[in-house]
Amino acid sequence: MSGRYKERQYWDSRYRQEERLSAGGHEWFGAYCDFAPLLRRELLPGSRGLVLGCGTSSLSAALHNEGVRPLVSIDYSPVCIKEMAQRHANVPDMSWMVMDARHLQLPDGTFDLVIEKGTLDAMMVDEKDPWRPSQDTITLVDEVLSEVSRVLAPSGRFVSITFSPPHFRARHYAQPQYGWSVSCDTYGRDFHYFFYTMHKGRQLTSLDFERGQSLHKSHVDLEQTATLLEHDDEDFLNNIQV
């Protein structure tokens, strides 16, 4: 990934090019059908949904077809939001908003489902060592996750789709202040992607709690515990449902 992925100007330019070429939306980490069975088990009747960093993906349309309504899709590129709003102008209960995922201008407890697919990956693109993320990256991710937790309903679900395995990414999710549990599945054929589900109102397991605490340890402490976490990941992944 390029460091440009963090820049609004890059995405505005890219979406303008997509529109000129009529190329349609780009699907990070596969199409909806690739992970639909995993997501459908998390959908409750009458789920209200929020898509973070929607881009020009067909994910929002797929969720709407699944009955997730009303559905709000946000992106910080005005070019993207204008294009998607025009594309779905006649679809009821879908709204498109220019918004930064770190500062959700939405009421508390509004959504039963919040989902992001590759948005956090783009925001973390400059991180050189996932074992030892910088404080800037930790703070950035915490800003997003704190907002997600705030806008989730008491029994809501947050789904995060990424190429980052548990020993790197789950540490960010497994923070007690978010008030959710963490689980992980995989999908894909030649290359597996990771499908994390956070259930609001449930507790972290002891392993996830320890994993989350490791995010805040010093580099020396991390070197001493890295082997243990890698062993735990083997057990964790063995229990993943594919």
Order of alpha helices (4+ residues) and beta strands (2+ residues): alpha-alpha-beta-alpha-beta-alpha-beta-beta-alpha-alpha-beta-alpha-beta-beta-alpha-alpha
